[in-house]
Structures are given as structure tokens and as C-alpha cells.
Amino acid sequence: MISKIALLGNMNNNNFSFLRYLKDFGYNVKLLLYDNEPAIFNIENDVFDKEIKYSIIKLKWGSPKSLFFVKKKNITRDLKDFNFIIGTGLAPAFLYKAKIKLDVFIPYGADIDYFTKFNLTYPNKIFYNFFTTVYQRKGLKNLNICHMEKYSQNIEKKRIKFLKYKKRWEFPFPLIYHPEYCSKNLETNILKNKYLKKFIDDSEQINVKILYPVRHVWGGAKEDLNQKGTENLFEGIKIFRNHYPNISIKLVTFKYGDSIKNSIKLADQLLIRDNIEFLEEMPRKDIITLMSKFDIVCGEFYHSWVSASVYFEAIISKTMLMCFRDDKDFEERKNLLYPIINAKNPKEISKKIYEYYCNKDKYKKNIEIAYNWYLNEVVKRSKDLYLKEFDKNKLSGQELI
């Protein structure tokens, strides 16, 4: 009998991506969605063929409020048929409440940055958040494996504060199911989506096309890990336009994030509103389709990261990624690094955009190196370690690829 694996939670569609990889490896795996999964991460937003059926279960728990009300027996009932549980988000808290072992925990960010702290919030949420923090902390002290990459030094210290684990896999998790985004699917999506096709056609004559799909969060506390450095990018665009008025440049971004109103104001203040287009939010499959037709995809220009959904989306769309990364923090872990356009402050951003414009062909090789890095250091490495762990736990499955 083939064993059953549960993927608990789906922030950023991370576990939906992994579901498809594990299916390819021949395992009986199901994705269990929490009761508060954001609509933007609906699985329909991450697939081109909506006719394909996936193994999805919608739970009646998963949110902070439900942690207080859900009964232990209901959590046990929903998970009793699974031999191995991989979870994200508040999985440690719920499984601690039910006294169930969490085999692998894959944090996405807020589950260890926010839900481990006693935060001031709306009065009707304070009690539930307090209760959630207590249980999440207890659950994080009882982990078997934590799959969490090695971070830059300042981030590393913050993120491991409440984590206790027997084993840690210090490399990135495969956030994107790369076969979905083959060139054939991307080109077909352009032909089917009239809005995307017109937008791409209208931008064809622009010399440098930049896509910035990151949340707009900037101007807050320096220690806030959500800070994106959006202001650095906008000011870099201003410098570029002033220095190279004969090179047309366009930055496309989305109305997404707590600071979006301030971003629009900043674009007006810098007199670069004609160079920036603010689009409504769109599904991941359309964002990645756009990426494939742009010159540069921008990540974050404040904190140093190796992986993020946007970073891996850029890689699998085979578009050059520009962001900030402090490589000296990874001198002993160089296998974590892949080619990027590395910049942080406005002057660096402007300079690097110009270097790209002058040497576009040079970057094609780096794009291929980054793509192969993702296949080997993220997908294959995950496959090897997870299958080894399944085998150790006597989980059966027939590998298909």
C-alpha cells in the first residue's frame, strides 16, 4: 500500500508546488488548505490547464482564531490517515495542540517572525494572537526537521530564536514547480490572454523593461524583515532617466502591499510617473508570463536574501534578477549562490541597469547558470533528501521520473 503524505498549508503556493514534485516522484500526497488561505494563492492561479485534478482537502482550521476553537479530536481526525506530515505556517501550533508529530517544518516567514511574538493588534484579535503565540512557540520547540535555508547573519539570528530542531536542511525549498512554466505554456498563455498580449506588444519598443512584482513595503522600522527597499529602486530609476535620457525605460509593478499609496506618491514626487506603470494584482501564471518578456525582474533592495518566490519566478522564467545579496555572509556556503545583478542603493541600481543595457548578451549565460542552479541545488537536492527521509520512515512510493 502506498503511504500517504500530508502537505499542511499553502502560503505563496509553496506546498502546491511541492505537491506536484512529489506526485512526479510517485508518492500519494495531498495538500491540506487552511481555512484562511489568501485568495491570491488559489491553485488556479498557478496552473495553465484547469482540467487537471489535484489532491486537495480544505480544512476548517488553520487560522489563529480557529486554533482556540478547534477541538483536538478534529485535528486528529483530519490527519489520522497520513504517515508523514510536512507543514508550514501554524502547523507547529495545531500539531502541538493535538499532540501529533510534525515531520518537517518549512517556515515561510511570518510563522516565525510574527506568530512567535506577543503583538499589539486589533482588540478582537489580541486574545487569539496571544493564544497562537504560546502554542506556536511550544510547537517550534518540538520539531524533527526544519527545512530552512541559511540566511545572512543579521536575519539568521532573528529567525532561529524560537526554533528548536533535531535536524536542519540549510538550503532553499522548491517554491516554484518549474515544468509548469516551460516556454510552450508561457507562449500559449500570451496568445490566450488578450490583455497580456497587448501589454507586451505595446512595450516592445521600450529599451529597458523592468518588472517589480514585490510587495510595496518601505519606510518603516529598519529591523522589520518585511522592508523591501522600494524607495531605492524608484530613486535608481530617477537617476537612470536623468543620466541616460535617450534610453527609454519602463518599470512595471503591482498595486500590492501596505505602502502602495506611498509608492505612487513617491513616483509623482520624483517626476518619474511616466516611467512607472501600476497594474492590478494578477495570478502568478500571468506574472511569470510577463517576466519572460521583460529584461530584468527586481527583488528586494533592503535585506539580503537567497530565495523568495519572486526570485525563483524570475529564474524559471529565464529573466535576469536584480536585487541585493550580501555574498560575504555565504563565503562558506557558495553553493547557495547563483548569478544576479547585485545592487542596493539608488546609484548602484542605476549603474547596474545601464551595464545590463550595454551588455544584454553577456547576461544570457548567467540566466542559464541560475536556471540550472535551481534544478540542481533546490529541486534535485530536495528530492534526494525528502526521498531518503521517506525511505527511512518506510514510506513507499514508485518514482516516476
Secondary structure, 3 states (H helix, E strand, C coil): CCCEEEEECCHHHHHHHHHHHHHHCCCEEEEEECCCCCHHHCHHHHCCCCCCCCCEEECCCCCHHHHHHCCHHHHHHHHCCCCEEEECCCHHHHHHHHCCCCCEECCCCHHHHCCCCCCCCCHHHHHHHHHHHHHHHHHHCCEEEEECCCCCHHHHHHHCCCCCEEEEECCCCCCCCHHHHCHHHHHHHHHHCHHHHHHHHHCCCCCEEEEECCCCCCCCCCCCCCCCCHHHHHHHHHHHHHHCCCCCEEEEEECCCCCHHHHHHHHHHCCCHHHEEEECCCCHHHHHHHHCCCCEEECCCCCCCCCCHHHHHHHHCCCEEEECCCHHHHCCCHHHCCCCEECCCHHHHHHHHHHHHHCHHHHHHHHHHHHHHHHHHHHHHHHHHHHHHHHHCCCCCCCCC
